């Protein structure tokens, strides 16, 4: 099963990763603010991840890691 992890401390909340997820499971977490003052992205339903890594490829800051 694929696993997606985010370096939420480095995420600038641009939202690009949320636009490319085919399962629409990558979302912005508006409940927290990271050290830099941004709302980071997160995965809401990890079990639905297909491991395509589109989110990681799109991320300009390389804060997303997809493990298969």
C-alpha positions in Angstrom: 0.0 0.0 0.0 1.4 3.4 -0.9 2.2 5.9 1.8 2.4 9.7 1.3 4.2 11.9 3.9 4.5 15.7 4.0 7.1 17.8 5.6 4.5 20.1 7.0 7.1 22.3 8.6 8.4 23.3 5.1 5.1 23.4 3.2 4.2 26.9 2.0 0.6 26.0 1.3 0.5 26.7 -2.4 -2.0 24.0 -3.1 -0.5 22.8 -6.3 -0.5 19.2 -5.0 -4.2 19.3 -4.4 -5.0 20.1 -8.0 -3.3 17.0 -9.5 -4.4 14.2 -7.2 -6.6 11.9 -9.2 -8.3 10.6 -6.0 -8.8 14.1 -4.5 -7.3 13.0 -1.2 -4.6 15.6 -0.9 -6.2 18.6 0.8 -5.1 21.8 2.6 -5.2 21.4 6.4 -6.9 24.6 7.6 -6.8 23.4 11.2 -3.1 24.0 11.7 -0.5 26.6 10.8 3.1 25.6 10.4 6.2 27.4 11.7 6.3 29.6 8.6 2.7 30.7 9.0 1.1 28.6 6.3 -1.7 26.0 6.2 0.1 22.9 5.0 -1.2 20.2 2.7 -2.1 16.7 4.0 -3.7 13.4 2.9 -7.2 12.9 4.3 -7.7 9.2 3.3 -4.3 7.5 3.1 -5.9 4.1 2.2 -7.3 5.5 -1.1 -3.8 6.6 -2.3 -2.8 4.8 -5.6 0.9 5.9 -5.4 0.9 7.9 -8.6 3.3 10.5 -7.0 1.7 13.3 -9.1 1.5 15.4 -5.9 5.3 14.9 -5.2 6.1 15.8 -8.8 4.1 19.0 -8.7 5.5 20.2 -5.3 7.9 23.1 -6.0 9.5 22.7 -2.5 9.9 18.9 -2.6 8.1 18.4 0.7 6.1 15.3 -0.4 7.4 11.8 -0.3 5.5 8.9 -1.8 6.6 5.3 -0.8 5.2 2.3 -2.6 
